[in-house]
Amino acid sequence: MQINSFLIWLLPFLMGGVIMAENHTGALRYEDMEQIIRENNKNVQSGTTTILAAKARTGSLLRSFSPLITASLGSEGFYNNGLQESRVQPIGSVDISMNLSRGGQDRQEELIRQAQASLTEANAQKTYTLAVMAAQLLYWDMSYLDEVIRNAQAILKYNVKSYSSAQRRLSRGLLTQSDLLGFEIYKGQLEEAIESAEHEKKILMIKLQTILGVSAPITLQISSLPHTHDETLILMPLSVSGLSTIQELNINKSILKLQQEKLMGKNRPSIDVFAGYTLYTEAERPFSNWIDRAELAAGIRAQFLIYDGNQSQSEMSGYSLQLQSASEFLSYKTQQMAAELKVRQEEMIHLHELFHLSESRFLQTQKFMGQIFEDYDRGVKDSSDVLTAIQLYQHVLEAYAVQRRDYQKIKSELLGLIATNVVEKK
């Protein structure tokens, strides 16, 4: 599935920043992971900080009407033939200006910044949701490995029982040494499977700790893979409009539209009022008294864009094409995401149907294996028949575990896509 490969690629980014270990009392439960990720995962916390940074930039519209006050102070040396000497005199100014209108550009800028703040919120929610989804997928993989280990341990007992029976038959000359070797080889394979599953669990736990943002060893309370039937989730019509991916695309599209409207404001006049106090030197104002060289001015001015070498027109064309591209991609992505939601619903329906087939096959295989043992004890069947029956039983158990694991993983993916907060209690 595409989302699985995407999550594998994304995993290092989701793992951003391991913090110092926190003390968690007792075993960590499935439903605890969301809160721990929100509190400890530095990548998720970075998204929250980004939201604060974006919101700090809003309110620019009101600030644009605040007076702008500047001041300068210094001295200037000069030589003037009329004065017949060089002099050093102070210079300085105080200026104040206040915006009355920017042709609507300041209003559009505020709307752009608000949209960018909304975009950071959507991105942060997506980061959090993907982190939770990745943690849940790891949890179900570990739950599956736990079941693999339990099944292998149970089958080892059947193999030991059959091996003991074969030894008794060997002592009576009813079978050869090669019959015993088959059980010994199978025992080694089962022990290797258990060791490999234990090793893989350790690897998955390291990855899970990193996503959780916990550096100290933790104990995870792993439940058995459940057989659930989420009829409401499977059959309910799912809308893509609330998906974080679609929200991001819609916000980006609106930002492009606002930037285009802001650019149109350049063709409207910018109006402001101003006042200033300036102290000149005698080189500019030939008065010996510095008070006479001071100048106070005030007024109102309007600025118009007459010609800018078609720069604005070129940018307008660029924004129009970007908007068209964004609309086309949004349409495609909406259709694609709707298909992804439907595919996962269909996969859950299919897997649940397989559950019942596997359960029936499990009972049949148990009965078949019991009959083979009876026939073996009576000398009707040989060791190869017993091994075949045990291996068939193992295959049925593994297939049923894989189906339940895949069902729970697809469910986590579906809930992650629709960003729901529904958490099934284990």
C-alpha positions as CSV (number, residue, x, y, z in Angstrom):
1,M,0.0,0.0,0.0
2,Q,1.2,3.5,-0.9
3,I,0.7,4.9,2.6
4,N,2.8,2.2,4.2
5,S,5.8,3.1,1.9
6,F,5.1,6.8,2.5
7,L,5.2,6.3,6.3
8,I,8.5,4.4,6.0
9,W,9.9,7.3,4.2
10,L,8.4,9.8,6.6
11,L,9.4,7.9,9.8
12,P,12.8,9.7,10.3
13,F,11.0,13.0,10.2
14,L,8.2,11.9,12.6
15,M,10.9,10.8,14.9
16,G,12.2,14.3,15.3
17,G,13.9,15.0,18.6
18,V,14.1,12.5,21.4
19,I,13.8,14.2,24.9
20,M,15.0,13.1,28.3
21,A,13.0,10.2,29.5
22,E,9.9,10.7,31.6
23,N,8.9,8.3,34.3
24,H,5.8,6.3,33.2
25,T,4.3,4.2,36.0
26,G,3.0,0.8,34.9
27,A,2.8,-0.5,31.3
28,L,2.1,2.0,28.5
29,R,-1.3,1.3,26.9
30,Y,-2.5,1.7,23.3
31,E,-4.7,4.7,24.2
32,D,-1.9,6.5,26.1
33,M,0.2,7.0,23.0
34,E,-1.7,10.0,21.6
35,Q,-1.2,12.1,24.7
36,I,2.5,11.0,25.1
37,I,3.2,12.0,21.5
38,R,1.5,15.4,21.9
39,E,3.5,16.0,25.1
40,N,6.9,14.6,24.1
41,N,7.5,14.4,20.4
42,K,9.6,17.4,19.5
43,N,8.5,17.4,15.9
44,V,4.9,17.8,17.0
45,Q,5.9,20.5,19.5
46,S,7.8,22.2,16.7
47,G,4.5,22.5,14.8
48,T,2.8,24.1,17.8
49,T,5.6,26.6,18.1
50,T,5.3,27.4,14.3
51,I,1.6,28.1,14.9
52,L,2.5,30.7,17.6
53,A,5.0,32.2,15.3
54,A,2.5,32.6,12.5
55,K,-0.2,34.0,14.8
56,A,2.3,36.6,16.1
57,R,2.4,38.0,12.6
58,T,-1.3,38.6,12.4
59,G,-2.9,41.9,13.3
60,S,-0.8,43.7,10.7
61,L,-3.9,45.7,9.4
62,L,-4.4,47.5,12.7
63,R,-0.6,48.1,13.0
64,S,-0.4,49.6,9.5
65,F,-2.5,52.5,10.7
66,S,-0.3,53.2,13.7
67,P,2.0,56.3,13.3
68,L,5.5,55.7,12.2
69,I,8.0,57.9,14.0
70,T,11.7,58.2,13.1
71,A,14.5,60.4,14.3
72,S,18.0,61.2,13.3
73,L,20.8,63.1,15.1
74,G,24.4,63.9,14.1
75,S,26.8,66.6,13.0
76,E,28.2,67.8,9.7
77,G,31.5,69.5,8.9
78,F,31.5,71.9,5.9
79,Y,33.4,74.8,4.2
80,N,31.5,77.7,2.7
81,N,33.3,80.4,0.6
82,G,30.8,83.0,1.9
83,L,31.7,82.2,5.5
84,Q,35.4,82.0,4.8
85,E,35.9,79.2,7.3
86,S,35.0,75.6,8.0
87,R,32.5,74.7,10.6
88,V,30.9,71.7,12.3
89,Q,27.2,72.1,13.1
90,P,24.5,69.7,14.4
91,I,21.9,68.2,12.2
92,G,18.8,66.2,13.1
93,S,15.2,65.5,12.3
94,V,12.0,64.0,13.7
95,D,9.5,62.7,11.3
96,I,6.0,61.2,11.8
97,S,3.8,59.6,9.1
98,M,0.5,57.7,9.3
99,N,-1.1,55.5,6.7
100,L,-4.6,56.4,5.6
101,S,-4.8,54.0,2.7
102,R,-2.7,51.5,0.8
103,G,-5.2,50.7,-1.9
104,G,-6.4,47.7,0.1
105,Q,-2.9,46.1,0.1
106,D,-2.7,46.2,3.9
107,R,-6.0,44.5,4.3
108,Q,-5.0,41.7,1.9
109,E,-1.7,41.3,3.7
110,E,-3.6,40.7,6.9
111,L,-5.8,38.1,5.3
112,I,-2.7,36.4,3.8
113,R,-1.1,36.2,7.3
114,Q,-4.3,34.8,8.8
115,A,-4.4,32.2,6.1
116,Q,-0.8,31.3,6.7
117,A,-1.6,30.9,10.4
118,S,-4.4,28.5,9.4
119,L,-2.0,26.6,7.1
120,T,0.5,26.1,10.0
121,E,-2.4,24.7,12.1
122,A,-3.3,22.3,9.3
123,N,0.3,21.2,8.9
124,A,0.8,20.8,12.7
125,Q,-2.4,18.6,12.9
126,K,-1.1,16.6,9.9
127,T,2.3,16.0,11.6
128,Y,0.6,14.9,14.8
129,T,-1.9,12.6,13.0
130,L,0.9,11.0,11.0
131,A,3.0,10.5,14.2
132,V,0.0,8.8,16.0
133,M,-0.7,6.7,12.9
134,A,2.9,5.6,12.7
135,A,3.0,4.7,16.4
136,Q,-0.3,2.7,16.0
137,L,1.1,0.8,13.0
138,L,4.1,-0.2,15.1
139,Y,1.9,-1.2,17.9
140,W,-0.1,-3.6,15.7
141,D,3.1,-5.0,14.3
142,M,4.3,-5.8,17.8
143,S,1.0,-7.3,18.7
144,Y,1.2,-9.5,15.7
145,L,4.8,-10.6,16.6
146,D,3.5,-11.4,20.1
147,E,1.0,-13.7,18.6
148,V,3.6,-15.3,16.3
149,I,5.7,-16.1,19.4
150,R,2.7,-17.5,21.3
151,N,1.7,-19.6,18.3
152,A,5.2,-20.9,17.7
153,Q,5.5,-21.8,21.4
154,A,2.2,-23.7,21.3
155,I,3.2,-25.6,18.1
156,L,6.5,-26.5,19.8
157,K,4.5,-28.4,22.3
158,Y,2.8,-30.4,19.6
159,N,6.1,-31.0,18.0
160,V,7.7,-32.2,21.3
161,K,4.7,-34.6,21.8
162,S,5.1,-36.0,18.3
163,Y,8.8,-36.3,18.7
164,S,8.4,-38.3,21.9
165,S,5.9,-40.6,20.2
166,A,8.3,-41.0,17.3
167,Q,11.1,-42.0,19.7
168,R,8.9,-44.7,21.2
169,R,8.1,-46.0,17.8
170,L,11.8,-45.9,16.8
171,S,12.7,-48.0,19.9
172,R,10.1,-50.6,18.7
173,G,11.6,-50.5,15.2
174,L,8.5,-49.1,13.6
175,L,10.3,-46.1,11.9
176,T,13.7,-44.9,11.0
177,Q,16.1,-42.3,12.4
178,S,15.3,-40.0,9.5
179,D,11.7,-39.7,10.8
180,L,13.1,-38.2,14.0
181,L,15.3,-35.7,12.1
182,G,12.2,-34.1,10.6
183,F,10.8,-33.2,14.0
184,E,14.2,-31.9,15.1
185,I,14.6,-29.7,12.0
186,Y,11.1,-28.3,12.5
187,K,11.9,-27.6,16.2
188,G,14.9,-25.6,15.1
189,Q,12.8,-23.7,12.6
190,L,10.2,-22.8,15.3
191,E,12.9,-21.7,17.8
192,E,14.5,-19.5,15.0
193,A,11.1,-18.0,14.3
194,I,10.6,-17.1,18.0
195,E,14.1,-15.6,18.2
196,S,13.6,-13.5,15.0
197,A,10.2,-12.3,16.3
198,E,11.7,-11.2,19.6
199,H,14.5,-9.4,17.8
200,E,12.1,-7.6,15.5
201,K,10.0,-6.6,18.5
202,K,13.1,-4.9,20.0
203,I,13.7,-3.0,16.8
204,L,10.1,-1.9,16.6
205,M,10.2,-0.8,20.2
206,I,13.2,1.5,19.5
207,K,11.3,3.1,16.7
208,L,8.2,3.5,18.8
209,Q,10.1,5.1,21.7
210,T,11.5,7.6,19.3
211,I,8.1,8.6,17.9
212,L,6.7,8.8,21.4
213,G,9.7,11.1,22.3
214,V,10.7,8.9,25.3
215,S,14.4,7.9,25.6
216,A,14.2,5.7,28.6
217,P,13.1,2.0,28.2
218,I,9.3,1.6,28.5
219,T,7.0,-1.3,29.1
220,L,4.3,-1.6,26.5
221,Q,1.0,-3.3,27.4
222,I,0.3,-5.2,24.2
223,S,-3.1,-6.7,23.7
224,S,-4.0,-9.6,21.5
225,L,-5.0,-8.8,18.0
226,P,-8.8,-8.3,18.3
227,H,-11.5,-9.5,15.9
228,T,-13.5,-6.4,15.6
229,H,-16.2,-5.3,13.1
230,D,-16.4,-1.5,12.8
231,E,-19.6,-1.4,10.8
232,T,-20.2,2.3,11.2
233,L,-16.7,3.2,10.1
234,I,-16.8,0.8,7.2
235,L,-20.2,1.8,5.8
236,M,-20.4,5.5,6.6
237,P,-19.9,8.0,3.7
238,L,-16.6,9.8,4.2
239,S,-16.1,13.3,3.0
240,V,-12.6,14.5,1.9
241,S,-13.3,18.1,2.6
242,G,-12.0,17.9,6.2
243,L,-8.9,16.0,5.3
244,S,-5.7,17.9,6.3
245,T,-4.2,17.4,2.8
246,I,-7.3,18.9,1.2
247,Q,-7.4,21.7,3.8
248,E,-3.8,22.6,3.0
249,L,-4.5,22.7,-0.7
250,N,-7.6,24.9,-0.2
251,I,-5.6,27.3,2.0
252,N,-2.7,27.5,-0.4
253,K,-5.2,28.3,-3.2
254,S,-6.8,31.1,-1.1
255,I,-3.3,32.5,-0.3
256,L,-2.6,32.7,-4.1
257,K,-5.9,34.5,-4.6
258,L,-5.2,37.0,-1.8
259,Q,-1.7,37.7,-3.2
260,Q,-3.2,38.4,-6.6
261,E,-5.7,40.8,-5.0
262,K,-3.0,42.5,-3.0
263,L,-1.0,43.0,-6.2
264,M,-4.1,44.7,-7.8
265,G,-3.9,47.2,-5.0
266,K,-0.7,48.6,-6.5
267,N,-2.8,50.4,-9.1
268,R,-4.7,52.3,-6.5
269,P,-3.3,55.4,-4.7
270,S,-1.5,55.1,-1.4
271,I,-2.4,58.0,0.9
272,D,-0.8,59.1,4.2
273,V,-0.3,62.2,6.3
274,F,3.1,63.3,7.6
275,A,4.9,65.9,9.7
276,G,8.5,66.6,10.3
277,Y,11.0,68.8,12.1
278,T,14.4,69.2,10.6
279,L,17.5,71.1,11.7
280,Y,19.8,72.1,8.8
281,T,23.4,73.5,8.8
282,E,24.4,76.9,7.5
283,A,25.5,75.2,4.3
284,E,21.9,74.7,3.5
285,R,20.2,77.5,5.5
286,P,22.5,80.6,5.7
287,F,21.4,81.7,9.1
288,S,23.8,81.9,12.1
289,N,21.0,81.3,14.6
290,W,20.3,77.5,14.7
291,I,16.6,78.3,15.5
292,D,16.3,80.0,12.1
293,R,17.8,76.9,10.4
294,A,15.0,74.7,11.8
295,E,12.1,73.8,9.6
296,L,8.7,72.3,10.5
297,A,6.6,70.7,7.8
298,A,3.3,68.8,7.6
299,G,1.0,67.6,4.9
300,I,-0.9,64.9,3.1
301,R,0.4,63.0,0.1
302,A,-0.9,60.4,-2.4
303,Q,1.3,58.2,-4.5
304,F,0.3,56.6,-7.8
305,L,1.9,53.9,-9.8
306,I,2.1,55.1,-13.3
307,Y,4.4,52.6,-15.0
308,D,6.6,49.8,-13.6
309,G,7.8,48.2,-16.8
310,N,4.9,45.7,-16.9
311,Q,6.2,44.0,-13.7
312,S,2.7,44.0,-12.0
313,Q,1.1,42.7,-15.2
314,S,3.6,39.9,-15.4
315,E,3.1,38.9,-11.8
316,M,-0.7,39.0,-12.3
317,S,-0.4,36.6,-15.2
318,G,1.8,34.3,-13.0
319,Y,-0.7,34.3,-10.2
320,S,-3.5,33.5,-12.6
321,L,-1.7,30.5,-13.9
322,Q,-0.7,29.3,-10.4
323,L,-4.4,29.6,-9.4
324,Q,-5.4,27.5,-12.4
325,S,-2.7,24.9,-11.5
326,A,-3.8,24.8,-7.9
327,S,-7.5,24.3,-8.8
328,E,-6.6,21.5,-11.2
329,F,-4.4,19.8,-8.6
330,L,-7.0,20.2,-5.9
331,S,-9.6,18.6,-8.1
332,Y,-7.2,15.6,-8.8
333,K,-6.3,15.3,-5.1
334,T,-9.9,15.4,-4.0
335,Q,-10.7,12.5,-6.3
336,Q,-7.6,10.6,-5.3
337,M,-8.2,10.9,-1.5
338,A,-11.9,9.9,-1.9
339,A,-10.6,6.8,-3.7
340,E,-8.1,6.1,-0.9
341,L,-10.8,6.3,1.8
342,K,-13.1,4.0,-0.2
343,V,-10.3,1.5,-0.8
344,R,-9.6,1.2,2.9
345,Q,-13.2,0.7,3.7
346,E,-13.4,-2.1,1.1
347,E,-10.2,-3.7,2.4
348,M,-11.7,-3.7,5.9
349,I,-14.9,-5.3,4.6
350,H,-12.9,-8.0,2.7
351,L,-10.6,-8.7,5.7
352,H,-13.6,-9.1,8.0
353,E,-15.1,-11.6,5.6
354,L,-11.8,-13.5,5.7
355,F,-11.9,-13.6,9.5
356,H,-14.9,-15.9,9.5
357,L,-13.4,-18.1,6.9
358,S,-10.1,-18.4,8.8
359,E,-12.0,-19.2,12.1
360,S,-13.8,-22.0,10.3
361,R,-10.5,-23.2,8.8
362,F,-8.9,-23.0,12.2
363,L,-11.5,-25.4,13.7
364,Q,-11.2,-27.7,10.8
365,T,-7.4,-27.8,11.0
366,Q,-7.6,-28.5,14.8
367,K,-9.9,-31.4,14.1
368,F,-7.8,-32.6,11.2
369,M,-4.6,-32.5,13.3
370,G,-6.2,-34.4,16.2
371,Q,-7.3,-37.1,13.8
372,I,-3.8,-37.3,12.3
373,F,-2.4,-37.8,15.9
374,E,-4.9,-40.6,16.5
375,D,-4.0,-42.3,13.2
376,Y,-0.3,-41.9,14.0
377,D,-0.7,-43.5,17.3
378,R,-2.5,-46.4,15.7
379,G,0.3,-46.7,13.1
380,V,-1.9,-45.7,10.1
381,K,-0.1,-42.4,9.5
382,D,3.7,-41.8,9.5
383,S,5.8,-38.9,10.8
384,S,5.6,-36.9,7.6
385,D,1.8,-36.8,7.8
386,V,2.1,-35.5,11.4
387,L,4.6,-32.8,10.4
388,T,2.4,-31.8,7.5
389,A,-0.6,-31.5,9.8
390,I,1.3,-29.4,12.3
391,Q,2.7,-27.1,9.6
392,L,-0.8,-26.6,8.1
393,Y,-2.0,-25.7,11.6
394,Q,0.8,-23.1,11.9
395,H,0.0,-21.7,8.5
396,V,-3.7,-21.2,9.4
397,L,-2.8,-19.5,12.7
398,E,-0.4,-17.2,11.0
399,A,-2.8,-16.3,8.2
400,Y,-5.5,-15.4,10.8
401,A,-3.1,-13.3,12.7
402,V,-2.0,-11.5,9.5
403,Q,-5.6,-10.7,8.6
404,R,-6.4,-9.3,12.0
405,R,-3.1,-7.3,12.0
406,D,-3.8,-5.9,8.6
407,Y,-7.4,-5.0,9.6
408,Q,-6.2,-3.0,12.6
409,K,-3.5,-1.3,10.6
410,I,-5.9,-0.3,7.8
411,K,-8.3,1.0,10.4
412,S,-5.5,3.1,11.9
413,E,-4.7,4.5,8.5
414,L,-8.3,5.3,7.7
415,L,-8.8,7.0,11.1
416,G,-5.5,8.9,10.5
417,L,-6.7,10.0,7.1
418,I,-10.0,11.4,8.3
419,A,-8.1,12.8,11.4
420,T,-10.8,11.4,13.8
421,N,-10.2,11.3,17.5
422,V,-12.0,8.0,18.0
423,V,-9.8,5.6,20.1
424,E,-10.9,2.1,20.5
425,K,-10.4,0.8,24.1
426,K,-8.3,-2.3,24.3
